[in-house]
Structures are given as C-alpha cells and as structure tokens.
Amino acid sequence: MSENNVQKVVVVDGGSKSVGVAFLLAFIFGPLGMMYSTVSGGIIMLVVSLFVGLFTLGFGLFVTWPICVVWACIAASSHNKKALAGFARA
C-alpha cells in the first residue's frame, strides 16, 4: 500500500529589501543609492539632482540628498509590505 497523500510546500521569497541598507546606500550615494529600493525613483532623483546641482552650484543638493534618503526608506518599506501582502494571499 502506497500513500498518495503527499503535501507540497511552496516557499515564496518576495525579495525583501532592508530599510537600513536602503538608508545607508541613499545616504552615501544619493540618487544612485536609491536604485536599490526604487529604480524609477533613483532615475527621477538623479535627473532632478543634476539640474538642481547645476543651477544652484551644488547647494541645492543639501535639499535633494535628504529627499533621496527618505524616499529610499519609504520605497523599501513599501516593497516589503507589498511582498508580505502577496505572500499572505498565496
């Protein structure tokens, strides 16, 4: 007699992103560091930072750089929430 009651276990790794790593990368590399948490946001902020940096002789980066850090952290947290919500539905 063979047993046909086999359970399959499916492990889904949503590729969570560390908010701490997102913070560190954005803090050190600015818009380029944002690419870890949000590629589209990193590209947007790279273009914005280039224009702001050119027109303000670099002083505008004191405004755009912290925005990059905050945006990167929010994007990483949002990514993790979406991954957990998708895991809960599966």
GROMACS elastic network, one bead per residue, 0.5 to 0.9 nm:
[ bonds ]
;  ai    aj funct       b0    kb
    3     6     6  0.75992   500
   12    15     6  0.88783   500
   12    87     6  0.69345   500
   12    90     6  0.87089   500
   13    16     6  0.76290   500
   13    83     6  0.83755   500
   13    87     6  0.83977   500
   14    80     6  0.79906   500
   14    82     6  0.87979   500
   14    83     6  0.52041   500
   14    84     6  0.75842   500
   14    86     6  0.81637   500
   14    87     6  0.75812   500
   15    79     6  0.89019   500
   15    80     6  0.81411   500
   15    83     6  0.75927   500
   16    76     6  0.80265   500
   16    77     6  0.88982   500
   16    79     6  0.70875   500
   16    80     6  0.53252   500
   16    81     6  0.89309   500
   16    83     6  0.69803   500
   16    84     6  0.87211   500
   17    20     6  0.87905   500
   17    21     6  0.78154   500
   17    22     6  0.76265   500
   17    36     6  0.81255   500
   17    37     6  0.69649   500
   17    76     6  0.55874   500
   17    77     6  0.75791   500
   17    79     6  0.71471   500
   17    80     6  0.64440   500
   18    21     6  0.52402   500
   18    22     6  0.62276   500
   18    23     6  0.86129   500
   18    37     6  0.86285   500
   18    73     6  0.86196   500
   18    76     6  0.66055   500
   18    77     6  0.78959   500
   18    80     6  0.84526   500
   19    23     6  0.60649   500
   19    24     6  0.85959   500
   19    37     6  0.84307   500
   19    72     6  0.78861   500
   19    73     6  0.53090   500
   19    74     6  0.79579   500
   19    75     6  0.85161   500
   19    76     6  0.54993   500
   19    77     6  0.62405   500
   20    23     6  0.50455   500
   20    24     6  0.61729   500
   20    25     6  0.86112   500
   20    73     6  0.76432   500
   21    24     6  0.50538   500
   21    25     6  0.60265   500
   21    26     6  0.84137   500
   21    36     6  0.84192   500
   21    73     6  0.87345   500
   22    25     6  0.53350   500
   22    26     6  0.60519   500
   22    27     6  0.83538   500
   22    33     6  0.71862   500
   22    34     6  0.68422   500
   22    35     6  0.88457   500
   22    36     6  0.64357   500
   22    37     6  0.61112   500
   22    69     6  0.77097   500
   22    72     6  0.56867   500
   22    73     6  0.57339   500
   22    75     6  0.86371   500
   22    76     6  0.66661   500
   23    26     6  0.53200   500
   23    27     6  0.58843   500
   23    28     6  0.85501   500
   23    33     6  0.84298   500
   23    34     6  0.85493   500
   23    68     6  0.89930   500
   23    69     6  0.56978   500
   23    70     6  0.75800   500
   23    72     6  0.64870   500
   23    73     6  0.57155   500
   24    27     6  0.50604   500
   24    28     6  0.61301   500
   24    29     6  0.83571   500
   24    33     6  0.79815   500
   24    69     6  0.81336   500
   25    28     6  0.52763   500
   25    29     6  0.56895   500
   25    30     6  0.71517   500
   25    31     6  0.89790   500
   25    32     6  0.79756   500
   25    34     6  0.69106   500
   25    35     6  0.88557   500
   25    36     6  0.77253   500
   25    69     6  0.82564   500
   25    72     6  0.87252   500
   26    29     6  0.52205   500
   26    31     6  0.63868   500
   26    32     6  0.70624   500
   26    34     6  0.52901   500
   26    35     6  0.85242   500
   26    36     6  0.85924   500
   26    65     6  0.79458   500
   26    66     6  0.85042   500
   26    68     6  0.61685   500
   26    70     6  0.84779   500
   26    71     6  0.88816   500
   26    72     6  0.65497   500
   26    73     6  0.85583   500
   27    30     6  0.56463   500
   27    31     6  0.89916   500
   27    33     6  0.74650   500
   27    65     6  0.74227   500
   27    66     6  0.75456   500
   27    68     6  0.78168   500
   27    69     6  0.56866   500
   28    33     6  0.71485   500
   29    32     6  0.54806   500
   29    34     6  0.79691   500
   29    65     6  0.89001   500
   30    33     6  0.53121   500
   30    34     6  0.66049   500
   30    42     6  0.84389   500
   30    45     6  0.85328   500
   30    46     6  0.82261   500
   30    64     6  0.84294   500
   30    65     6  0.56082   500
   30    66     6  0.81072   500
   30    67     6  0.89247   500
   30    68     6  0.58871   500
   30    69     6  0.69229   500
   31    34     6  0.50485   500
   31    35     6  0.70997   500
   31    41     6  0.80151   500
   31    43     6  0.71513   500
   31    44     6  0.82629   500
   31    45     6  0.55554   500
   31    46     6  0.51201   500
   31    47     6  0.88483   500
   31    49     6  0.77567   500
   31    64     6  0.88257   500
   31    65     6  0.74978   500
   31    68     6  0.59251   500
   31    69     6  0.83630   500
   31    72     6  0.88278   500
   32    35     6  0.56004   500
   32    36     6  0.82208   500
   32    39     6  0.88719   500
   32    42     6  0.60865   500
   32    43     6  0.79338   500
   32    45     6  0.86884   500
   32    46     6  0.70774   500
   33    36     6  0.60929   500
   33    37     6  0.81061   500
   33    42     6  0.74414   500
   33    68     6  0.84086   500
   33    69     6  0.85672   500
   33    72     6  0.80742   500
   34    37     6  0.55547   500
   34    38     6  0.58425   500
   34    39     6  0.67940   500
   34    40     6  0.89401   500
   34    41     6  0.69602   500
   34    43     6  0.84813   500
   34    45     6  0.85314   500
   34    68     6  0.66896   500
   34    69     6  0.75374   500
   34    71     6  0.78720   500
   34    72     6  0.53026   500
   34    73     6  0.87717   500
   34    75     6  0.88526   500
   35    38     6  0.51636   500
   35    40     6  0.76837   500
   35    41     6  0.74830   500
   35    42     6  0.51129   500
   35    43     6  0.77289   500
   35    72     6  0.83085   500
   36    39     6  0.69106   500
   36    42     6  0.84930   500
   36    72     6  0.79802   500
   36    76     6  0.83139   500
   37    41     6  0.84653   500
   37    42     6  0.83602   500
   37    71     6  0.88406   500
   37    72     6  0.56691   500
   37    73     6  0.75841   500
   37    74     6  0.86837   500
   37    75     6  0.57544   500
   37    76     6  0.50483   500
   37    77     6  0.88249   500
   37    79     6  0.78751   500
   38    41     6  0.52469   500
   38    42     6  0.60484   500
   38    43     6  0.86966   500
   38    71     6  0.86331   500
   38    72     6  0.67948   500
   38    75     6  0.61955   500
   38    76     6  0.75359   500
   38    79     6  0.89041   500
   39    42     6  0.50164   500
   39    43     6  0.62498   500
   39    44     6  0.86448   500
   40    43     6  0.51835   500
   40    44     6  0.62049   500
   40    45     6  0.86269   500
   41    44     6  0.50563   500
   41    45     6  0.60577   500
   41    46     6  0.83793   500
   41    68     6  0.84490   500
   41    71     6  0.78206   500
   41    72     6  0.80937   500
   41    75     6  0.86476   500
   42    45     6  0.52003   500
   42    46     6  0.59271   500
   42    47     6  0.86573   500
   42    68     6  0.77976   500
   42    72     6  0.83349   500
   43    46     6  0.50085   500
   43    47     6  0.63337   500
   43    48     6  0.86170   500
   44    47     6  0.54042   500
   44    48     6  0.62130   500
   44    49     6  0.85175   500
   45    49     6  0.56970   500
   45    50     6  0.82808   500
   45    64     6  0.76417   500
   45    65     6  0.88621   500
   45    67     6  0.86395   500
   45    68     6  0.69003   500
   46    49     6  0.51278   500
   46    50     6  0.60982   500
   46    51     6  0.87128   500
   47    50     6  0.51688   500
   47    51     6  0.63689   500
   47    52     6  0.85959   500
   48    51     6  0.53074   500
   48    52     6  0.59966   500
   48    53     6  0.82688   500
   48    64     6  0.79327   500
   49    52     6  0.50528   500
   49    53     6  0.56197   500
   49    54     6  0.82754   500
   49    58     6  0.89429   500
   49    60     6  0.77874   500
   49    61     6  0.64877   500
   49    64     6  0.61731   500
   49    65     6  0.79259   500
   50    53     6  0.51060   500
   50    54     6  0.60638   500
   50    55     6  0.86089   500
   50    58     6  0.88770   500
   50    61     6  0.87959   500
   51    54     6  0.51937   500
   51    55     6  0.61531   500
   51    56     6  0.84956   500
   52    55     6  0.52931   500
   52    56     6  0.59531   500
   52    57     6  0.81044   500
   52    58     6  0.73309   500
   52    59     6  0.82805   500
   52    60     6  0.55594   500
   52    61     6  0.69882   500
   52    64     6  0.80239   500
   53    56     6  0.53937   500
   53    57     6  0.55983   500
   53    59     6  0.65903   500
   53    60     6  0.55293   500
   53    61     6  0.58497   500
   53    64     6  0.88888   500
   54    57     6  0.52759   500
   54    58     6  0.62876   500
   54    60     6  0.85876   500
   55    58     6  0.76387   500
   55    59     6  0.89246   500
   55    60     6  0.80994   500
   56    59     6  0.54551   500
   56    60     6  0.55442   500
   56    61     6  0.84178   500
   57    60     6  0.74817   500
   58    61     6  0.56530   500
   58    62     6  0.80030   500
   59    62     6  0.58651   500
   59    63     6  0.79868   500
   60    63     6  0.54332   500
   60    64     6  0.64941   500
   60    65     6  0.86005   500
   61    65     6  0.54574   500
   61    66     6  0.83830   500
   62    65     6  0.58029   500
   62    66     6  0.70524   500
   63    66     6  0.60633   500
   63    67     6  0.67026   500
   64    67     6  0.50616   500
   64    68     6  0.62977   500
   64    69     6  0.89088   500
   65    68     6  0.51199   500
   65    69     6  0.65430   500
   65    70     6  0.89402   500
   66    69     6  0.50008   500
   66    70     6  0.62664   500
   66    71     6  0.84831   500
   67    70     6  0.52513   500
   67    71     6  0.59694   500
   67    72     6  0.84390   500
   68    71     6  0.51392   500
   68    72     6  0.59769   500
   68    73     6  0.86336   500
   69    72     6  0.52243   500
   69    73     6  0.63674   500
   69    74     6  0.87488   500
   70    73     6  0.52594   500
   70    74     6  0.62319   500
   70    75     6  0.85728   500
   71    74     6  0.51384   500
   71    75     6  0.59911   500
   71    76     6  0.85826   500
   72    75     6  0.51005   500
   72    76     6  0.61655   500
   72    77     6  0.86073   500
   73    76     6  0.52346   500
   73    77     6  0.61949   500
   73    78     6  0.85307   500
   74    77     6  0.51453   500
   74    78     6  0.59992   500
   74    79     6  0.85012   500
   75    78     6  0.50293   500
   75    79     6  0.60348   500
   75    80     6  0.86316   500
   76    79     6  0.50704   500
   76    80     6  0.63098   500
   76    81     6  0.87518   500
   77    80     6  0.51681   500
   77    81     6  0.63003   500
   77    82     6  0.87488   500
   78    81     6  0.50935   500
   78    82     6  0.62357   500
   78    83     6  0.85847   500
   79    82     6  0.52121   500
   79    83     6  0.61616   500
   79    84     6  0.86812   500
   80    83     6  0.50102   500
   80    84     6  0.61500   500
   80    85     6  0.85339   500
   81    84     6  0.51602   500
   81    85     6  0.60986   500
   81    86     6  0.85713   500
   82    85     6  0.50251   500
   82    86     6  0.60957   500
   82    87     6  0.85121   500
   83    86     6  0.51241   500
   83    87     6  0.61468   500
   83    88     6  0.86590   500
   84    88     6  0.60969   500
   84    89     6  0.86717   500
   85    88     6  0.51044   500
   85    89     6  0.63859   500
   85    90     6  0.88495   500
   86    89     6  0.52296   500
   86    90     6  0.64105   500
   87    90     6  0.52336   500
